[in-house]
Amino acid sequence: MSDIVNEFNEYRSKMNEKLLADNNKVVKRIFNLDTNAYAAGALDVKTKELLGLVASTVLRCDDCIKYHLETAYKEGVSKDEMMEAMGIATLVGGTIVVPHLRRAYEFWEALESQE
């Protein structure tokens, strides 16, 4: 099952390299802003990743959901914490986010299976 994690990360890395190599100032600045926004500040990284996860779910961005799931997992977010955050996302986003919830749960299981 961890193939979905590896495939996602390989594709994301490959395409990010291509995008950044294109040397577009706006794209580079957006990537930099994103990196800096999720750095520790008044909120810790774990909290920011959960916020990103909820926002990504409500916006229905599967790539963003996977990214925030993996980073949250690496930051020590528990399955219970992740599911509580996803519960909020489903409440706010409505039933239209349920398919994203399913894929998020599958991705989380893949992350757990890598141990």
FENPECOR-V728425 format. One record per residue. N is the residue number from 0. RES is the residue in one letter. SS is DSSP state (H for helix, E for strand, C for the rest). PHI is phi in whole degrees, 0 to 359 (* if undefined). Layout:
n & res & ss & phi
N & RES & SS & PHI
N & RES & SS & PHI
This chain:
n & res & ss & phi
0 & M & C & *
1 & S & C & 290
2 & D & H & 301
3 & I & H & 294
4 & V & H & 290
5 & N & H & 297
6 & E & H & 299
7 & F & H & 299
8 & N & H & 294
9 & E & H & 295
10 & Y & H & 296
11 & R & H & 300
12 & S & H & 298
13 & K & H & 300
14 & M & H & 286
15 & N & H & 298
16 & E & H & 300
17 & K & H & 295
18 & L & H & 298
19 & L & H & 288
20 & A & H & 290
21 & D & C & 292
22 & N & C & 62
23 & N & C & 272
24 & K & H & 300
25 & V & H & 295
26 & V & H & 298
27 & K & H & 299
28 & R & H & 291
29 & I & H & 295
30 & F & H & 300
31 & N & H & 295
32 & L & H & 300
33 & D & H & 299
34 & T & H & 301
35 & N & H & 290
36 & A & H & 296
37 & Y & C & 266
38 & A & C & 285
39 & A & C & 301
40 & G & C & 206
41 & A & C & 299
42 & L & C & 257
43 & D & C & 284
44 & V & H & 300
45 & K & H & 303
46 & T & H & 296
47 & K & H & 297
48 & E & H & 293
49 & L & H & 295
50 & L & H & 297
51 & G & H & 298
52 & L & H & 297
53 & V & H & 296
54 & A & H & 298
55 & S & H & 295
56 & T & H & 291
57 & V & H & 298
58 & L & C & 279
59 & R & C & 63
60 & C & C & 252
61 & D & H & 299
62 & D & H & 297
63 & C & H & 295
64 & I & H & 301
65 & K & H & 299
66 & Y & H & 301
67 & H & H & 290
68 & L & H & 299
69 & E & H & 294
70 & T & H & 294
71 & A & H & 298
72 & Y & H & 301
73 & K & H & 294
74 & E & C & 276
75 & G & C & 94
76 & V & C & 295
77 & S & C & 277
78 & K & H & 300
79 & D & H & 297
80 & E & H & 295
81 & M & H & 299
82 & M & H & 292
83 & E & H & 294
84 & A & H & 296
85 & M & H & 292
86 & G & H & 297
87 & I & H & 297
88 & A & H & 299
89 & T & H & 290
90 & L & H & 298
91 & V & H & 289
92 & G & H & 279
93 & G & C & 87
94 & T & H & 295
95 & I & H & 295
96 & V & H & 271
97 & V & H & 303
98 & P & H & 301
99 & H & H & 289
100 & L & H & 298
101 & R & H & 300
102 & R & H & 294
103 & A & H & 296
104 & Y & H & 297
105 & E & H & 299
106 & F & H & 294
107 & W & H & 300
108 & E & H & 299
109 & A & H & 295
110 & L & H & 297
111 & E & H & 296
112 & S & H & 287
113 & Q & C & 282
114 & E & C & 287
